[in-house]
Amino acid sequence: MAIEPIRSFAITPHAMVQMKRRGLTREIVRRVLADPGQIHGLRRGRIVVHSRLMPGTPAREYLVRVFVDTDHEPPAVVTAYRTSKMEKYWS
């Protein structure tokens, strides 16, 4: 799958709750979607976009994963999280 930025997107209410709970801001999600490290198709109409970022203080490298329904206009972020288990998800 070609790596193309997602510049316009909506965030579902569920995703907003999860982002807040996980300490992720809209800006972090925007950065991942604008400059994706990798994109993987999960099923028809849903992708996961992830990038290596260093959010937080002290800065520590994380993989931020953003799940997007692409069959909506604009594409809809359905959830997002960060993980330190990069070797599990980065291919």
DRENLUM-210219 format. One record per residue: x, y, z of N, C-alpha, C in turn. Coordinates in pm, whole numbers, plus 32768, in hexadecimal, padded with zeros to 4 digits. Example, Ala and Ser with C-alpha at 12.3 -4.5 7.8 and 13.67 -1.06 7.14 Angstrom:
85277DC7830C84CE7E3E830C85287EB6830C
85057F1F82C485577F9682CA850A80038313
REM end
This chain:
80557F8B8000800080008000805A807B8000
803D80D87FA8808B81537FA0807681A7801E
80E181E8804780D8823C80BF80B382C98093
803582ED80AA8005837280887FCD83B38105
7FE9843281177FB68476818E7F1E8486818A
7EE3848782007E5484A5820E7E4E8531824A
7E23859181FB7E26861D82287DA1864A8267
7D34860F823B7CB18634826F7C7585B982B0
7C4685C7832C7C0F855683747BB0858683E0
7B5A852C840C7B028545847E7B2D84E684ED
7B0D850985697B2A84B385DA7AA6848E861C
7A8C840D86277A0F83DF86637A0F83FE86F9
7999840887357992841D87C679DD83B08815
79D1833387E97A1A82C7882C7AB182DF8827
7AE2830887B37B72832387A47B9D839687FF
7B4B83FE880B7B6D846E88627B7E844088F3
7B2383EC89227B2B83B789AB7BAA836589BD
7BC5830E895D7C3C82B989677CBD830A895E
7CC0836D89077D3883C288FB7D52840B897E
7CEA844389BA7CFA848A8A387D2C842B8AA5
7CEF83B68AAD7D1683528B117DA883278B01
7DD683258A837E5D82F48A647EC483658A56
7E9A83E08A6E7EF684508A697F23847889DD
7ECD8460897B7EED848688F17E9984FF88C9
7ED9855F888B7E9385D788607E6C85CD87CC
7E12862687A47DED862F87167E68864E86C1
7EC2869E86F67F3D86C186AD7F9386458694
7FA085EE86F67FEE857486E37FAD851E8677
7F2A850E867C7EE284C086167EF58500858D
7EEA858585867EFE85CC85067F8A85B184CF
7FEF85B385268079859A84FA808A850E84C1
804D84AB85028056842184D1801384158449
7F9C8450843A7F53844683BC7F958496834C
7FD38506836E8014855B8309809A852282DA
80DC84D683318160849F83108167840E8341
811C83B582FF8116832A832E819A82E08319
81C08294837D8235823D836F821081C18321
819D81878345816A8112830080D281168302
809780D6829E800680C782967FE980358279
7F8D7FFB82C67F667F7082B17ECE7F6882A4
7EA17F1E82417E127F0482347DE87E9A8297
7D7B7EB282DE7D497E5183407CD57E018307
7C7D7E4882C67C0A7E0D82837BD97E758220
7B787E5281D17B437EB181707B107F2C81B9
7B447FA081977B17801D81D17B5C80478252
7BBC7FF882857C03801E83007C98800682F0
7CE5806B83177D77806183167DAD8087839F
7E29806083B87E718091842D7EEC80DA83F7
7EFD815384277F6D81A884007FC481B8847C
8045819E846E809881B584E3811D81F584C1
81538239852681D3827F851A8219827985A0
829D8282859982ED828A861382F7831C863C
82CC833786B782CF83BF86EC830883BE8778
8329843487A9835C84438830830584A4887F
8284847F8897822D84D988E4824984CC8979
8227853489C18230852E8A5382B285658A8C
82B4856E8B0F8329859C8B578342853B8BC9
83B384FD8BD3842385088B76840384C38AF2
844284F48A8A842A84BE8A04845D842E89FD
840983D689CB842B834A89B983E9831F8936
843182D288E683FA82AB8865838982458876
831A8263883482A5820B8832827881F987A2
822E8190878D81E7817D8710815981AB872A
812D821286E380A4824386F080548208867D
7FEA81BE869F7F978179863E7F0D81BB8639
7EE281DD85C07E62822085AB7E0F81CB854B
7D9881A385797D3F815085297CD981AA84E4
7CCD819A84607C7E81F6840F7C1D81A983B6
7B9E81D283BB7B3C819F835C7B4481F682DF
7B7081BA82737B86820581F77B0A820B819F
7AA181C381C57A2881C4817579C8823481A0
79FA829381EF79AF830A821579ED838381CF
799F83ED81C379D38469818879B984DA81EA
7A1D851482287AAA84EF821F7AC4846D826C
7B3A843182587B5D83B982A47B4C83D2833A
7B21836A83837B02837984117B64832B8468
7BA4837184C67BFA833185287B9D82EC858C
7BAF8268859E7B58821D85F97B9B8200867F
7C1F81FC86837C6981F187017CFD820A86E4
7D48822087507DD8823687457E18821187CA
7E9181E087C27EDC81C3883C7F7181C7881F
7FC081C7888A805181C088798082814288BF
80EE810B888A8129809288C281C0809888B7
8203805789128295804C890B82BD7FCB88C4
825D7F79889F82787EF9885E82837F0987C6
82E77F57879D82F77F72870E83127EF686BC
83637E9A86F383867E2186A7830C7DCA8689
82A47DD786D9822A7D8A86C381DB7DBB864B
81DB7E40863581867E7B85CE81D17EB38556
824F7ED98567829A7F1784FA82D27EAA84A0
82B57EB2842082E97E4D83C383427E8B835A
REM end
